[in-house]
Amino acid sequence: MTGRRMPRAESVRRAPHGGGPRREEPTHLVVGRILAPWGVRGEVRAEILTQFPERFAVLQEITVGEEHRVYRLQSARLHKGNVVLKLEGVDSPEEAAGLRDELLYVPVSEAMPLEEHEYYHHQILGLDVYTTGGEYLGTVSEILETGSNDVYVVEQRGREILIPALADVVQEVDLERQRLIVTLPPGLIDEEEA
């Protein structure tokens, strides 16, 4: 890891360079996705989409689906890389099956604290990207998770630049000014494109 790990979060809309408000901050963060019913008591098995699986043990409520339905969490336990949840009011496998593929959210106010130089995806998406020399490269439109490090997809006028989220490339993340300062590795963009 590079010290700039990006825990997963729901995506955010981005504003064009130099225009109006930068982005709408999310109200909730994605922490999982319901995969299937589990057992006969209405439990669900969910894929963990957070780098903090321990959070499920302390949650009292969880928000389900785009409609943000809040359920009281009766129990949660980790099982073979997933989490098994018992949601209050979901008492049969049939009711649990109705929640299949729904995303699980927590309010942003309950986001786990990060170490210095670590950011949630929603904090990076929409940032303007500049070189250390002041050249505007575009806006972060997407973050690709490659396993070893994230890659920022930077778009400007139909052109995409893939910038690795590495400590020697990303020099500064300035959330207040909504910008990212980078040192481009040699050969990352053609001289004609620059």
C-alpha positions in Angstrom: 0.0 0.0 0.0 1.1 3.5 -0.7 -0.3 5.3 2.3 -3.2 6.6 0.2 -5.6 3.7 0.6 -9.1 4.4 -0.6 -11.9 2.6 1.4 -14.9 2.0 -0.9 -17.7 4.4 -0.9 -20.7 5.3 -3.0 -19.8 7.4 -6.1 -20.5 11.1 -6.3 -21.4 13.5 -9.2 -18.6 15.7 -10.4 -18.7 19.2 -11.7 -16.7 20.4 -14.7 -13.4 22.2 -14.2 -14.0 25.7 -12.9 -17.7 25.4 -12.6 -20.0 25.9 -9.6 -20.1 23.6 -6.6 -17.6 20.8 -6.9 -19.7 17.8 -5.9 -22.5 16.7 -3.7 -21.2 15.0 -0.6 -22.7 11.6 0.0 -24.9 11.1 3.0 -24.2 7.4 3.3 -21.2 5.0 2.5 -21.5 1.6 1.1 -20.3 -1.2 3.5 -21.8 -4.3 1.9 -24.1 -6.0 -0.5 -26.7 -8.6 0.4 -25.9 -11.8 -1.5 -28.6 -14.3 -0.3 -30.8 -15.6 2.5 -28.9 -17.5 5.2 -30.7 -20.2 7.2 -34.4 -20.3 8.2 -34.7 -17.4 10.6 -34.5 -14.6 7.9 -30.8 -13.9 8.2 -28.9 -12.6 5.1 -25.3 -13.3 3.9 -23.6 -10.1 2.7 -20.4 -9.3 0.8 -18.2 -7.0 2.8 -17.4 -3.8 0.8 -15.4 -2.0 3.5 -11.9 -2.3 4.7 -13.3 -2.3 8.2 -15.3 -5.5 8.6 -15.1 -5.2 12.4 -17.6 -2.3 12.1 -20.5 -4.8 11.7 -20.0 -6.1 15.3 -20.7 -2.6 16.7 -23.5 -1.4 14.4 -26.9 -1.1 15.9 -28.7 -0.1 12.7 -27.9 -0.5 9.0 -29.4 1.2 6.0 -30.6 -1.0 3.1 -31.1 -0.2 -0.5 -31.3 3.0 -2.5 -34.5 3.9 -0.6 -32.3 3.9 2.6 -34.6 1.8 4.7 -33.2 1.6 8.2 -33.2 -1.8 10.0 -32.2 -2.5 13.6 -29.4 -5.0 13.5 -30.1 -7.9 15.9 -26.9 -9.7 15.2 -23.8 -9.8 12.9 -21.0 -12.3 12.5 -18.2 -12.8 10.1 -18.3 -16.1 8.1 -15.8 -17.1 5.4 -15.1 -13.6 4.2 -18.7 -12.5 4.3 -21.0 -11.2 7.1 -24.2 -12.9 8.3 -26.8 -10.3 9.5 -30.1 -10.6 11.3 -32.2 -7.6 10.5 -35.2 -6.8 12.8 -38.5 -7.5 11.0 -36.9 -9.9 8.4 -38.0 -13.3 9.9 -38.1 -15.7 7.0 -35.9 -16.9 4.1 -38.5 -15.5 1.7 -38.3 -12.0 3.3 -34.5 -12.2 3.3 -34.6 -13.2 -0.4 -36.4 -10.0 -1.2 -33.3 -8.1 -0.1 -30.9 -9.9 -2.5 -28.5 -7.6 -4.3 -29.4 -4.6 -2.1 -26.5 -2.4 -0.9 -25.8 -1.9 2.8 -25.0 1.6 3.9 -23.9 3.5 7.0 -24.3 7.3 7.5 -21.2 9.3 6.6 -21.2 10.5 10.2 -20.4 6.9 11.2 -17.4 6.6 8.8 -14.4 4.9 10.4 -11.6 7.3 11.0 -8.7 7.1 8.6 -5.0 7.4 9.1 -3.1 10.5 7.8 -2.9 10.5 4.0 -5.8 8.0 3.6 -9.0 9.1 1.9 -12.4 7.7 1.1 -13.2 7.5 -2.6 -15.9 10.1 -2.4 -13.3 12.6 -1.2 -11.1 12.0 -4.3 -13.7 11.8 -7.0 -14.3 15.1 -8.6 -11.0 16.7 -7.6 -9.2 18.8 -10.2 -5.7 17.3 -11.0 -2.6 19.5 -11.6 1.0 18.7 -12.1 3.6 20.1 -9.7 4.3 22.6 -12.5 0.7 23.9 -12.4 -0.6 22.2 -15.6 -4.3 21.3 -15.4 -4.7 17.6 -16.4 -8.5 17.1 -15.7 -10.8 15.8 -13.1 -10.8 12.5 -11.3 -13.9 10.7 -12.7 -13.3 7.2 -11.5 -11.0 5.1 -9.2 -9.9 1.7 -10.4 -8.9 -0.8 -7.7 -6.1 -2.9 -9.0 -5.1 -4.8 -5.9 -1.7 -3.3 -5.4 -2.7 0.4 -5.6 -5.6 2.4 -6.9 -5.5 4.2 -10.2 -7.2 7.6 -10.7 -9.0 8.0 -14.1 -8.5 11.7 -14.9 -10.7 13.1 -17.7 -10.4 16.3 -19.7 -12.2 17.0 -23.0 -12.6 13.4 -23.9 -9.1 12.4 -23.0 -8.3 10.0 -20.2 -5.1 9.8 -18.2 -4.6 6.9 -15.8 -2.6 8.1 -12.8 -1.4 5.5 -10.2 -2.2 6.5 -6.6 1.4 6.1 -5.4 3.2 8.2 -2.8 5.9 9.2 -5.3 3.2 10.3 -7.9 0.5 11.9 -5.7 2.3 14.8 -4.1 -0.7 16.5 -2.4 -4.3 16.0 -1.7 -5.9 19.4 -1.0 -9.5 18.7 0.0 -10.2 22.3 0.9 -9.1 23.6 -2.5 -10.5 20.4 -4.1 -7.3 19.6 -6.0 -4.8 16.8 -6.4 -1.1 17.7 -7.2 0.8 15.0 -9.0 4.3 14.3 -10.5 3.7 12.4 -13.7 6.0 9.4 -14.3 8.0 9.7 -17.5 6.1 8.5 -20.5 2.7 8.5 -18.8 1.4 11.0 -21.4 2.7 11.7 -24.9 4.4 15.1 -25.3 1.8 15.9 -28.1 -1.0 15.3 -25.6 0.4 17.5 -22.8 
